[in-house]
Amino acid sequence: MPHDQTPMQRMMGDFAPTFVELTDDVLFGTVWARTDELSSRDRSLVTITSLVTAGNIEQLNAHIPMGLANGLTEDEITEAITHVAFYAGWPRAVSALTLAQKLFSTEA
């Protein structure tokens, strides 16, 4: 698939075009673009901790690298996951930290 496609276009292709459009245009085109209200860095931190809390660990494969690209450090991501462990549950935090460790080692 061409590199000029968005991540969601690459993931879903023509399978769910409306979902792709909403993701690209509304979520990442409008919501994430509201940087006057909340920076991309802060949005990444909120998103990562929300995903951990909800148990959506698989989505961290995209959002941890995005967080790093948006200015979060590995230490900040690790600390945020450690912090929410007490609210989200230990197993979710273990799963998230295990994935983060793997992603950090591939980023280096």
N, C-alpha and C positions, 0 to 999 in steps of 0.2 A: 504494500500500500504506500502511496506517496507520503513523504515527510511533511507536506504542507497541511495534512489533516490534523485535526485536534485529537487529543488522546481518546476522547469519547467516540469520535468518528472511527478511529482505528479499532477501538474495542467493540463497538456495536455495528459498524458498517451500515448497511441498509436495513438491518433487522428491526430497529426501533427508531426510525427517523425523527419522530416527534420528541422522544426522550432525549435524543442527541441534541436536537435544536434547543430544547429547554435547558439542558445542561450547559451548552456552549453560550447561548444568548442571554439567558436569565441568570443562572447561577454564576458562571464565570464572566459573562459579559456585563451584567448589571450589579449583582450583589458583591462579588469580589472587587469590582472596580470602585466601590464606595470608599476610597482610601482617605477621604476627608473625615469620615466618621470613625473608621478603624483601619489601621495600616494593614497591608498584606501580611506583614510579620505577625501582628497580633491576631489576624484572622486565622493564620496557620496554627498558632498556638491554641486558639479556641477550638478549631476544627480537630486537631489531633487529640486533645483531651476529650472532646465530645465523642469522637469515634471510639476511644478506649472505654469511656463510660457506657456507651451503648453496646459494646462488645463487637463492633464492626472492625475487627483487627485487620481483615484483608484489605480494607480501604487505605490502611496506613502505608501500603506499598506505594501508593501515589502521593499521599499527603506528607509523609516524612521527607522525601526528597524535595517536595514543593516547599515545605517549611524551611529546609536548609537553603534553598534558592531564595527564599523570601527573607533571609537574614537570621533565622534561628540558629543557635549552635547545638551541637550534639549534647552538650551538658544541659542546656536549657530544656531540650526535648526529654532527656532522661529524667531530669528533675520534675518536670510537669507530669510525666507518667507515674513517677514515684509518688508524687503528691496525690494524684487522683486514685491511687490504689486503695486508699482508705475510704473512698466514697464509691468507687466503681466495683471494687472487689479485687482480691489478690490474684485470682487466676487470670482475669482480664489483663491486669498489669503485667503479670509474668509473660503472657502471650505477646503483649505489645512490646515489652522490653527485649524479648527474644528476637522479635522481628526487627526492632530498631538496631540491635547489635549487628544483625546480619546486614541490614541496609547500610549502616555506618561503615562496615568493613568493605563493602563494595564501592562506596563513594570515595574511599581513599586512593 
